[in-house]
Amino acid sequence: MLAESGHRMEIFDPIYAPDDKVFQEKEKYDFITSTEVIEHLTEPGLELRRLWDCLKTGGTLALMTKFMVEESKFPSWYYKLDPTHICFYSENTFRWLAGELGGYSEFPNPDVAFLHKRGPKRTPEQE
């Protein structure tokens, strides 16, 4: 759909589209999406950093996953019953991650986090 609208697209999937060239050039992409993937990662910090490094300054990493329920509801939460779901996230997780990466977070819809990569700090002379 996006390619049909004229946007250049590249896809990576370790099983179905395992072309690592998408990770070779730093600060290449304006927008990176990961839909229903991050809950399956064995090394989420490593993988999310790899995606972040591919973002241009001012770019956005859009992540969609089921956000964790409150602790008291976790034992009966259906989402954790899938044995391939090994990592769980909350808004606080994404706020922390964005800060660690030097960016900021936004939550446009339930279960969606946008992590924005800040541009370089500007001095008053540059304004």
DSSP file (Angstrom, degrees, kcal/mol; ACC not computed):
  #  RESIDUE AA STRUCTURE BP1 BP2  ACC     N-H-->O    O-->H-N    N-H-->O    O-->H-N    TCO  KAPPA ALPHA  PHI   PSI    X-CA   Y-CA   Z-CA
    1    1 A M     >        0   0    0      0, 0.0     4,-0.9     0, 0.0     6,-0.1   0.000 360.0 360.0 360.0 -47.4    0.0    0.0    0.0
    2    2 A L  T >4> +     0   0    0      2,-0.2     5,-2.2     1,-0.2     3,-0.5   0.912 360.0  50.9 -67.8 -40.7    2.8    2.5    0.9
    3    3 A A  G >45S+     0   0    0      1,-0.2     3,-1.8     3,-0.2    -1,-0.2   0.899 106.7  55.1 -61.9 -39.9    4.9    1.4   -2.1
    4    4 A E  G 345S+     0   0    0      1,-0.3    -1,-0.2     2,-0.1    -2,-0.2   0.766 103.8  56.2 -63.2 -24.8    1.8    1.9   -4.3
    5    5 A S  G <<5S-     0   0    0     -4,-0.9    -1,-0.3    -3,-0.5    -2,-0.2   0.364 129.3 -96.3 -88.9   4.9    1.6    5.5   -2.9
    6    6 A G  T < 5S+     0   0    0     -3,-1.8     2,-0.4     1,-0.3    -3,-0.2   0.514  79.3 136.3  97.8   5.0    5.2    6.2   -4.0
    7    7 A H      < -     0   0    0     -5,-2.2     2,-0.4    -6,-0.1    -1,-0.3  -0.705  57.1-120.9 -87.9 136.6    7.1    5.5   -0.8
    8    8 A R        -     0   0    0     -2,-0.4     2,-0.4     2,-0.0    -5,-0.0  -0.619  37.1-168.0 -75.1 130.0   10.3    3.5   -1.1
    9    9 A M        -     0   0    0     -2,-0.4     2,-0.4     2,-0.0    -1,-0.0  -0.923  17.8-175.8-124.5 144.6    9.9    0.4    1.1
   10   10 A E        -     0   0    0     -2,-0.4     2,-0.4     2,-0.0    -2,-0.0  -0.992  13.7-155.4-134.8 143.9   12.4   -2.2    2.3
   11   11 A I        -     0   0    0     -2,-0.4     2,-0.4     2,-0.0     8,-0.3  -0.942   9.5-173.9-124.8 139.3   11.4   -5.3    4.2
   12   12 A F        +     0   0    0     -2,-0.4     8,-0.0     6,-0.1    -2,-0.0  -0.999  13.7 156.9-131.1 133.7   13.2   -7.5    6.7
   13   13 A D  B  >  -A   17   0A   0      4,-2.0     4,-1.6    -2,-0.4     6,-0.1  -0.929  38.9-136.9-148.1 128.0   12.0  -10.7    8.2
   14   14 A P  T  4 S+     0   0    0      0, 0.0     6,-0.1     0, 0.0    -1,-0.0   0.734 103.8  28.4 -62.0 -19.9   14.5  -13.3    9.5
   15   15 A I  T  4 S+     0   0    0      2,-0.1    -2,-0.0    -3,-0.0     0, 0.0   0.846 133.1  25.7-101.7 -52.0   12.5  -16.1    8.0
   16   16 A Y  T  4 S+     0   0    0      1,-0.2    -4,-0.0    -4,-0.0     0, 0.0   0.701 137.4  17.5 -95.1 -21.4   10.6  -14.7    4.9
   17   17 A A  B  <  +A   13   0A   0     -4,-1.6    -4,-2.0     2,-0.0     2,-1.6  -0.452  68.6 170.0-147.2  66.9   12.9  -11.8    3.9
   18   18 A P        +     0   0    0      0, 0.0     2,-0.9     0, 0.0    -6,-0.1  -0.180  22.7 140.4 -83.3  47.1   16.3  -12.3    5.5
   19   19 A D    >   -     0   0    0     -2,-1.6     3,-1.2    -8,-0.3     4,-0.1  -0.781  33.0-168.5 -93.5 103.0   18.2   -9.6    3.6
   20   20 A D  G >   +     0   0    0     -2,-0.9     3,-2.2     1,-0.3     4,-0.4   0.516  67.0  94.6 -68.5  -5.6   20.5   -7.9    6.2
   21   21 A K  G >> S+     0   0    0      1,-0.3     3,-1.2     2,-0.2     4,-0.5   0.769  70.8  71.4 -60.8 -22.3   21.3   -5.0    3.8
   22   22 A V  G <4 S+     0   0    0     -3,-1.2    -1,-0.3     1,-0.2    -2,-0.1   0.744 101.2  45.1 -64.3 -20.6   18.5   -3.0    5.4
   23   23 A F  G <4 S+     0   0    0     -3,-2.2    -1,-0.2     1,-0.1    -2,-0.2   0.464  92.5  82.6 -99.3  -3.2   20.8   -2.7    8.5
   24   24 A Q  T <4 S+     0   0    0     -3,-1.2     2,-0.6    -4,-0.4    -2,-0.1   0.786  81.4  61.3 -79.2 -27.5   24.0   -1.8    6.7
   25   25 A E  S >< S-     0   0    0     -4,-0.5     3,-0.5    -3,-0.1     2,-0.1  -0.886  79.1-138.9-106.3 122.4   23.5    1.9    6.2
   26   26 A K  T 3  S+     0   0    0     -2,-0.6    28,-0.3     1,-0.2    27,-0.1  -0.429  80.6  11.4 -77.0 151.6   23.1    4.1    9.4
   27   27 A E  T 3  S+     0   0    0     26,-2.4    28,-0.2    28,-0.2    -1,-0.2   0.895  87.3 130.4  49.3  51.2   20.6    6.9    9.5
   28   28 A K    <   +     0   0    0     26,-1.8     2,-0.3    -3,-0.5    27,-0.2   0.762  48.0  66.0-100.2 -32.9   18.9    5.8    6.3
   29   29 A Y  E     -b   55   0B   0     25,-2.8    27,-3.7     1,-0.1     3,-0.1  -0.725  49.5-163.6-108.2 144.3   15.2    5.7    7.1
   30   30 A D  E    S+     0   0B   0     -2,-0.3    30,-2.1     1,-0.3     2,-0.4   0.768  87.5  19.1 -83.7 -31.2   12.6    8.3    8.0
   31   31 A F  E     -b   60   0B   0     28,-0.2     2,-0.4    30,-0.0    -1,-0.3  -0.986  62.9-174.7-148.2 127.5   10.1    5.8    9.4
   32   32 A I  E     -b   61   0B   0     28,-2.5    30,-3.4    -2,-0.4     2,-0.4  -0.988  10.6-161.5-124.8 133.3   10.5    2.2   10.6
   33   33 A T  E     -b   62   0B   0     -2,-0.4     2,-0.4    28,-0.2    30,-0.2  -0.891  12.9-177.4-115.9 147.3    7.6    0.0   11.6
   34   34 A S  E     -b   63   0B   0     28,-2.1    30,-2.6    -2,-0.4     2,-0.6  -0.901  12.1-170.5-140.0 108.8    7.5   -3.2   13.6
   35   35 A T  E     -b   64   0B   0     -2,-0.4    30,-0.2     1,-0.2    28,-0.1  -0.902  69.1 -21.7-111.7 116.3    4.1   -4.7   14.0
   36   36 A E  S    S+     0   0    0     28,-2.8    -1,-0.2    -2,-0.6    29,-0.2   0.903 111.8 100.9  55.1  46.6    3.5   -7.6   16.4
   37   37 A V    >   +     0   0    0     27,-0.5     3,-2.5    -3,-0.2     4,-0.3   0.671  55.9  68.9-122.6 -43.3    7.2   -8.5   16.4
   38   38 A I  G >  S+     0   0    0      1,-0.3     3,-0.9    26,-0.3    27,-0.1   0.695  89.6  65.8 -66.5 -18.7    8.9   -7.1   19.5
   39   39 A E  G 3  S+     0   0    0      1,-0.2    47,-2.9    47,-0.1    48,-1.6   0.617 101.9  52.2 -73.4 -10.2    7.2   -9.5   21.9
   40   40 A H  G <  S+     0   0    0     -3,-2.5    -1,-0.2    45,-0.2     2,-0.2   0.469  82.4 115.8-100.3  -5.1    9.1  -12.3   20.1
   41   41 A L    <   -     0   0    0     -3,-0.9     4,-0.1    -4,-0.3    45,-0.0  -0.468  47.6-163.6 -76.9 132.9   12.6  -10.9   20.4
   42   42 A T  S    S+     0   0    0      1,-0.2    -1,-0.1    -2,-0.2    -4,-0.0   0.734  95.3  28.8 -81.5 -24.3   15.2  -12.8   22.5
   43   43 A E  S  > S+     0   0    0      1,-0.1     4,-2.3     2,-0.1     3,-0.3  -0.572  71.4 165.3-132.5  70.1   17.4   -9.7   22.7
   44   44 A P  H  > S+     0   0    0      0, 0.0     4,-3.0     0, 0.0     5,-0.3   0.855  74.3  55.5 -60.5 -37.6   15.1   -6.7   22.4
   45   45 A G  H  > S+     0   0    0      1,-0.2     4,-1.9     2,-0.2     5,-0.2   0.930 111.2  44.4 -60.2 -45.0   17.6   -4.1   23.5
   46   46 A L  H  > S+     0   0    0     -3,-0.3     4,-1.9     2,-0.2    -1,-0.2   0.928 117.2  44.5 -63.8 -47.5   20.1   -5.2   20.8
   47   47 A E  H  X S+     0   0    0     -4,-2.3     4,-2.0     2,-0.2    -2,-0.2   0.890 113.1  49.1 -69.6 -40.1   17.4   -5.3   18.1
   48   48 A L  H  X S+     0   0    0     -4,-3.0     4,-2.5    -5,-0.2    -1,-0.2   0.875 111.1  51.0 -68.6 -35.2   15.7   -2.1   19.0
   49   49 A R  H  X S+     0   0    0     -4,-1.9     4,-2.5    -5,-0.3    -2,-0.2   0.893 107.8  53.6 -64.4 -39.7   19.1   -0.3   19.1
   50   50 A R  H  X S+     0   0    0     -4,-1.9     4,-0.8     2,-0.2    -2,-0.2   0.911 111.8  44.2 -62.7 -41.8   19.9   -1.7   15.6
   51   51 A L  H >X S+     0   0    0     -4,-2.0     3,-0.9     2,-0.2     4,-0.6   0.926 111.9  53.4 -65.6 -44.3   16.6   -0.3   14.3
   52   52 A W  H >< S+     0   0    0     -4,-2.5     3,-1.4     1,-0.3    -2,-0.2   0.893 104.6  55.1 -57.9 -42.3   17.2    3.0   16.1
   53   53 A D  H 3< S+     0   0    0     -4,-2.5   -26,-2.4     1,-0.3    -1,-0.3   0.741 103.5  56.1 -65.5 -22.8   20.6    3.4   14.5
   54   54 A C  H << S+     0   0    0     -3,-0.9   -25,-2.8    -4,-0.8   -26,-1.8   0.593  89.4  98.8 -83.5 -11.1   19.0    3.0   11.0
   55   55 A L  E << S-b   29   0B   0     -3,-1.4   -28,-0.2    -4,-0.6   -25,-0.2  -0.538  74.1-125.4 -78.8 139.5   16.7    6.0   11.7
   56   56 A K  E >   -     0   0B   0    -27,-3.7     3,-2.5    -2,-0.2    61,-0.2  -0.429  44.0 -83.0 -70.6 156.5   17.5    9.4   10.3
   57   57 A T  E 3  S+     0   0B   0      1,-0.3    62,-0.2   -30,-0.2    61,-0.2  -0.452 124.9  24.8 -58.1 131.8   17.6   12.3   12.8
   58   58 A G  E 3  S+     0   0B   0     59,-1.9    -1,-0.3     1,-0.3    60,-0.1   0.396 100.1 131.2  87.9  -2.5   14.0   13.3   13.2
   59   59 A G  E <   -     0   0B   0     -3,-2.5    58,-2.8    59,-0.1     2,-0.4  -0.190  50.2-128.1 -80.5 174.3   12.8    9.9   12.2
   60   60 A T  E     -bC  31 116B   0    -30,-2.1   -28,-2.5    56,-0.2     2,-0.6  -0.982   7.0-156.2-130.7 134.0   10.2    7.7   13.9
   61   61 A L  E     -bC  32 115B   0     54,-2.8    54,-2.7    -2,-0.4     2,-0.6  -0.950  20.4-160.0-104.5 113.3   10.3    4.0   15.1
   62   62 A A  E     -bC  33 114B   0    -30,-3.4   -28,-2.1    -2,-0.6     2,-0.4  -0.855   9.9-174.1-101.6 121.9    6.7    2.8   15.2
   63   63 A L  E     -bC  34 113B   0     50,-3.2    50,-2.9    -2,-0.6     2,-0.5  -0.949   8.1-171.1-120.8 131.8    6.1   -0.2   17.4
   64   64 A M  E     +bC  35 112B   0    -30,-2.6   -28,-2.8    -2,-0.4   -27,-0.5  -0.984  26.8 128.9-125.1 125.2    2.9   -2.1   17.8
   65   65 A T        -     0   0    0     46,-1.6     2,-0.5    -2,-0.5    -2,-0.0  -0.955  66.1 -81.8-158.8 161.8    2.4   -4.9   20.4
   66   66 A K        -     0   0    0     -2,-0.3    23,-0.5     1,-0.1     2,-0.2  -0.620  51.5-128.5 -71.6 121.0   -0.1   -5.6   23.1
   67   67 A F  B     -e   89   0C   0     -2,-0.5    23,-0.2     1,-0.1    -1,-0.1  -0.467  30.8 -96.9 -73.3 143.0    0.8   -3.4   26.0
   68   68 A M        -     0   0    0     21,-3.9    23,-0.2    -2,-0.2    -1,-0.1  -0.240  36.0-128.4 -60.8 142.0    1.1   -5.2   29.3
   69   69 A V        -     0   0    0      1,-0.2     5,-0.1    -3,-0.1    -1,-0.1  -0.345  43.9 -69.9 -81.8 169.9   -1.9   -5.2   31.7
   70   70 A E    >>  -     0   0    0      1,-0.1     3,-1.7    -2,-0.1     4,-0.8  -0.248  52.2-106.1 -61.1 153.7   -1.6   -4.2   35.3
   71   71 A E  G >4 S+     0   0    0      1,-0.3     3,-0.9     2,-0.2    -1,-0.1   0.824 116.9  58.0 -54.0 -39.8    0.3   -6.6   37.5
   72   72 A S  G 34 S+     0   0    0      1,-0.2    -1,-0.3     2,-0.1     4,-0.2   0.774 110.3  44.6 -65.8 -24.4   -2.8   -8.0   39.3
   73   73 A K  G X4 S+     0   0    0     -3,-1.7     3,-0.9     1,-0.2     4,-0.4   0.538  88.5  91.5 -94.2  -8.3   -4.3   -9.0   35.9
   74   74 A F  G X< S+     0   0    0     -3,-0.9     3,-1.5    -4,-0.8     6,-0.2   0.871  75.5  61.9 -58.5 -42.0   -1.1  -10.5   34.5
   75   75 A P  G 3  S+     0   0    0      0, 0.0    -1,-0.2     0, 0.0    -2,-0.1   0.836 115.6  32.9 -56.6 -31.9   -1.7  -14.1   35.8
   76   76 A S  G <  S+     0   0    0     -3,-0.9     2,-0.3    -4,-0.2    -2,-0.2   0.306  86.0 130.3-106.1   9.4   -4.9  -14.4   33.6
   77   77 A W    X   -     0   0    0     -3,-1.5     3,-0.7    -4,-0.4     4,-0.4  -0.491  50.5-149.0 -69.2 122.6   -3.8  -12.2   30.7
   78   78 A Y  G >  S+     0   0    0     -2,-0.3     3,-1.5     1,-0.2     4,-0.4   0.824  88.5  66.2 -61.7 -34.2   -4.4  -14.1   27.5
   79   79 A Y  G >  S+     0   0    0      1,-0.3     3,-1.0     2,-0.2    -1,-0.2   0.814  95.3  55.6 -64.5 -32.5   -1.5  -12.6   25.6
   80   80 A K  G <  S+     0   0    0     -3,-0.7    -1,-0.3     1,-0.2    -2,-0.2   0.618  90.1  77.1 -76.0 -11.2    1.2  -14.2   27.7
   81   81 A L  G <  S+     0   0    0     -3,-1.5    -1,-0.2    -4,-0.4    -2,-0.2   0.714  70.3  92.6 -73.4 -20.0   -0.3  -17.6   27.0
   82   82 A D  S X  S-     0   0    0     -3,-1.0     3,-1.9    -4,-0.4    -3,-0.0  -0.652  73.8-147.1 -72.4 118.1    1.3  -17.7   23.5
   83   83 A P  T 3  S+     0   0    0      0, 0.0    -1,-0.2     0, 0.0    -2,-0.0   0.666  95.2  61.1 -66.2 -14.2    4.7  -19.4   24.1
   84   84 A T  T 3  S+     0   0    0      1,-0.1     2,-1.0     2,-0.0    -4,-0.1   0.592  82.9  89.0 -85.9  -9.7    6.3  -17.3   21.4
   85   85 A H    <   +     0   0    0     -3,-1.9   -45,-0.2     1,-0.2     3,-0.1  -0.777  46.4 152.0 -87.4 104.5    5.5  -14.1   23.3
   86   86 A I        +     0   0    0    -47,-2.9     2,-0.4    -2,-1.0   -46,-0.2   0.529  54.1  50.8-115.7  -9.7    8.6  -13.8   25.5
   87   87 A C        -     0   0    0    -48,-1.6     2,-0.4   -43,-0.0    -1,-0.2  -0.992  62.5-164.9-131.4 139.5    8.9  -10.0   26.2
   88   88 A F        -     0   0    0     -2,-0.4     2,-0.3    -3,-0.1   -21,-0.1  -0.951   6.1-165.0-128.0 147.9    6.2   -7.6   27.4
   89   89 A Y  B     -e   67   0C   0    -23,-0.5   -21,-3.9    -2,-0.4     2,-0.3  -0.873   7.4-168.8-132.8 156.8    6.1   -3.8   27.3
   90   90 A S     >  -     0   0    0     -2,-0.3     4,-2.0   -23,-0.2     5,-0.2  -0.834  45.5 -96.3-133.1 172.7    4.2   -0.9   28.8
   91   91 A E  H  > S+     0   0    0     -2,-0.3     4,-2.5     1,-0.2     5,-0.2   0.909 126.6  55.0 -57.1 -40.6    4.0    2.8   28.1
   92   92 A N  H  > S+     0   0    0      1,-0.2     4,-2.5     2,-0.2    -1,-0.2   0.882 104.2  54.2 -61.9 -37.4    6.5    3.2   30.9
   93   93 A T  H  > S+     0   0    0      1,-0.2     4,-2.7     2,-0.2    -1,-0.2   0.940 111.4  44.3 -58.7 -47.4    8.9    0.8   29.1
   94   94 A F  H  X S+     0   0    0     -4,-2.0     4,-2.6     2,-0.2    -2,-0.2   0.848 111.2  53.1 -71.1 -33.7    8.7    2.8   25.9
   95   95 A R  H  X S+     0   0    0     -4,-2.5     4,-2.1     2,-0.2    -1,-0.2   0.941 112.9  45.2 -62.1 -45.9    9.1    6.1   27.7
   96   96 A W  H  X S+     0   0    0     -4,-2.5     4,-2.6     2,-0.2    -2,-0.2   0.936 113.6  49.5 -62.1 -47.2   12.2    4.8   29.4
   97   97 A L  H  X S+     0   0    0     -4,-2.7     4,-2.1     1,-0.2     6,-0.2   0.918 109.2  51.1 -61.0 -45.3   13.6    3.3   26.2
   98   98 A A  H  X>S+     0   0    0     -4,-2.6     5,-3.6     1,-0.2     4,-0.6   0.921 111.8  48.0 -59.1 -43.9   13.0    6.5   24.2
   99   99 A G  H ><5S+     0   0    0     -4,-2.1     3,-0.9     3,-0.2    -1,-0.2   0.906 110.0  51.8 -62.7 -42.4   14.9    8.5   26.9
  100  100 A E  H 3<5S+     0   0    0     -4,-2.6    -1,-0.2     1,-0.3    -2,-0.2   0.850 111.8  47.3 -61.7 -34.8   17.8    6.0   26.9
  101  101 A L  H 3<5S-     0   0    0     -4,-2.1    -1,-0.3    -5,-0.2    -2,-0.2   0.530 120.6-108.5 -84.8  -6.2   18.1    6.3   23.2
  102  102 A G  T <<5S+     0   0    0     -3,-0.9    16,-0.6    -4,-0.6    -3,-0.2   0.717  86.3  96.4  85.8  22.0   18.0   10.1   23.3
  103  103 A G  E   < -D  117   0B   0     -5,-3.6     2,-0.3    -6,-0.2    -1,-0.2  -0.364  66.8-114.7-121.1-158.4   14.5   10.4   21.9
  104  104 A Y  E     -D  116   0B   0     12,-1.7    12,-3.2    -2,-0.1     2,-0.3  -0.971  21.2-126.6-144.3 159.0   10.9   10.8   23.1
  105  105 A S  E     -D  115   0B   0     -2,-0.3     2,-0.3    10,-0.2    10,-0.2  -0.706  16.4-175.3-111.5 157.9    7.8    8.7   22.9
  106  106 A E  E     -D  114   0B   0      8,-1.9     8,-3.2    -2,-0.3    -2,-0.0  -0.981  14.5-152.5-146.2 147.3    4.2    9.2   21.8
  107  107 A F        +     0   0    0     -2,-0.3     6,-0.2     6,-0.2     4,-0.0  -0.780  19.9 169.1-126.3  85.8    1.3    6.9   22.0
  108  108 A P        +     0   0    0      0, 0.0    -1,-0.1     0, 0.0     5,-0.1   0.741  69.4   7.9 -73.7 -23.1   -1.2    7.7   19.2
  109  109 A N  S >  S-     0   0    0      3,-0.5     3,-1.7     0, 0.0     2,-0.0  -0.958  97.4 -72.7-148.6 162.1   -3.4    4.6   19.7
  110  110 A P  T 3  S+     0   0    0      0, 0.0     3,-0.1     0, 0.0   -44,-0.0  -0.374 120.0  11.1 -57.5 137.4   -3.7    1.8   22.2
  111  111 A D  T 3  S+     0   0    0      1,-0.2   -46,-1.6   -47,-0.1     2,-0.4   0.694 106.7 109.1  67.1  21.4   -0.8   -0.7   21.9
  112  112 A V  E <   -C   64   0B   0     -3,-1.7    -3,-0.5   -48,-0.2     2,-0.4  -0.996  43.9-174.6-130.3 130.7    1.1    1.6   19.6
  113  113 A A  E     -C   63   0B   0    -50,-2.9   -50,-3.2    -2,-0.4     2,-0.5  -0.989   9.2-160.5-124.3 132.5    4.3    3.5   20.5
  114  114 A F  E     -CD  62 106B   0     -8,-3.2    -8,-1.9    -2,-0.4     2,-0.6  -0.960   6.0-163.6-106.1 124.7    6.1    6.0   18.4
  115  115 A L  E     -CD  61 105B   0    -54,-2.7   -54,-2.8    -2,-0.5     2,-0.4  -0.952  11.8-156.6-107.9 117.1    9.8    6.6   19.4
  116  116 A H  E     -CD  60 104B   0    -12,-3.2   -12,-1.7    -2,-0.6     2,-0.7  -0.789  10.7-135.7-100.8 134.0   11.0    9.8   17.8
  117  117 A K  E     - D   0 103B   0    -58,-2.8   -59,-1.9    -2,-0.4   -14,-0.2  -0.781  27.1-131.0 -89.6 115.9   14.7   10.5   17.2
  118  118 A R        -     0   0    0     -2,-0.7   -60,-0.2   -16,-0.6   -59,-0.1  -0.248  16.1-121.4 -65.3 151.2   15.5   14.0   18.2
  119  119 A G        -     0   0    0    -62,-0.2    -1,-0.1     1,-0.2     3,-0.1  -0.312  48.1 -68.6 -80.2 174.1   17.5   16.3   16.0
  120  120 A P        -     0   0    0      0, 0.0    -1,-0.2     0, 0.0     2,-0.1  -0.312  60.0 -96.4 -64.0 147.6   20.8   17.8   17.0
  121  121 A K        -     0   0    0     -3,-0.1     2,-0.4     1,-0.1    -3,-0.0  -0.412  41.4-140.6 -63.9 138.4   20.6   20.4   19.8
  122  122 A R        -     0   0    0     -2,-0.1    -1,-0.1    -3,-0.1     5,-0.0  -0.831   3.9-137.2-105.5 140.4   20.6   23.9   18.3
  123  123 A T    >>  -     0   0    0     -2,-0.4     3,-1.3     1,-0.1     4,-0.7  -0.531  31.6-106.4 -85.7 161.0   22.4   26.9   19.8
  124  124 A P  G >4 S+     0   0    0      0, 0.0     3,-0.7     0, 0.0    -1,-0.1   0.828 121.0  60.5 -57.5 -30.6   20.6   30.3   20.0
  125  125 A E  G 34 S+     0   0    0      1,-0.2    -3,-0.0     2,-0.1     0, 0.0   0.793 102.4  52.0 -67.1 -26.3   22.8   31.4   17.1
  126  126 A Q  G <4        0   0    0     -3,-1.3    -1,-0.2     1,-0.2    -4,-0.0   0.628 360.0 360.0 -84.3 -14.0   21.3   28.7   14.8
  127  127 A E    <<        0   0    0     -4,-0.7    -1,-0.2    -3,-0.7    -2,-0.1   0.481 360.0 360.0 -76.8 360.0   17.7   29.6   15.6
